[in-house]
Amino acid sequence: MKNLVSFLREVKIELSKVVWPSKEDFIGAVVIVFITMIAFAVFLGIVNKVFQAGALRGFEYLVFGR
């Protein structure tokens, strides 16, 4: 139990040394992350559609010879 209390005391001391970002910095970082996620989702969606179309055409060629 002594080790746990000591650990929690040290955690509290270390957390008091942390320089937390301002609200504006935090919101800016969150917006950038969301924009990046949306951009990657759109990119991967486009790549998926291209590969899907290619696979369907390849399948039609193999099966129907068109």
matplotlib code that plots the C-alpha trace (Angstrom):
import matplotlib.pyplot as plt

x = [0.0, 2.9, 4.2, 0.9, 0.6, 4.2, 3.5, 0.3, 2.1, 4.9, 2.3, 0.7, 4.1, 4.9, 1.5, 2.0, 5.1, 3.2, 2.5, -1.0, -2.1, -4.5, -8.1, -7.4, -4.3, -6.3, -9.3, -6.9, -5.2, -8.6, -9.7, -6.5, -6.9, -10.5, -9.6, -6.8, -9.1, -11.7, -9.0, -7.7, -11.3, -12.0, -8.7, -9.2, -12.8, -11.6, -8.8, -11.4, -13.8, -10.9, -9.8, -13.4, -14.1, -10.8, -11.7, -15.2, -13.8, -11.2, -13.8, -16.1, -13.1, -12.2, -15.8, -17.5, -14.4, -15.4]
y = [0.0, 2.3, 1.9, 2.8, 6.0, 6.9, 6.3, 8.5, 11.2, 11.2, 11.2, 14.3, 16.0, 15.2, 16.3, 19.6, 20.1, 19.5, 22.5, 22.0, 23.5, 26.4, 25.8, 27.5, 25.3, 22.2, 23.1, 23.9, 20.5, 18.7, 20.6, 19.6, 15.9, 15.9, 17.5, 15.0, 12.1, 13.3, 13.8, 10.2, 8.8, 10.5, 9.3, 5.7, 5.8, 6.9, 4.3, 1.6, 2.6, 2.5, -1.0, -2.2, -1.0, -2.6, -5.9, -6.0, -5.3, -8.0, -10.4, -9.7, -10.2, -13.5, -14.8, -13.4, -12.6, -8.9]
z = [0.0, 0.8, -2.8, -4.3, -2.1, -3.1, -6.7, -6.7, -4.9, -7.5, -10.3, -8.8, -8.6, -12.2, -13.5, -11.9, -14.1, -17.3, -19.5, -20.7, -24.1, -24.1, -25.2, -28.6, -29.2, -28.3, -30.6, -33.4, -33.1, -33.0, -36.2, -38.0, -36.9, -38.2, -41.5, -41.9, -41.1, -43.6, -46.3, -45.8, -45.8, -49.1, -50.6, -49.5, -50.7, -54.2, -54.2, -53.2, -56.0, -58.5, -57.4, -57.3, -60.9, -62.0, -60.3, -61.8, -65.3, -64.8, -63.6, -66.6, -68.9, -67.4, -67.2, -70.3, -72.4, -72.9]

ax = plt.figure().add_subplot(projection="3d")
ax.plot(x, y, z, "-o")
ax.set_aspect("equal")
plt.show()
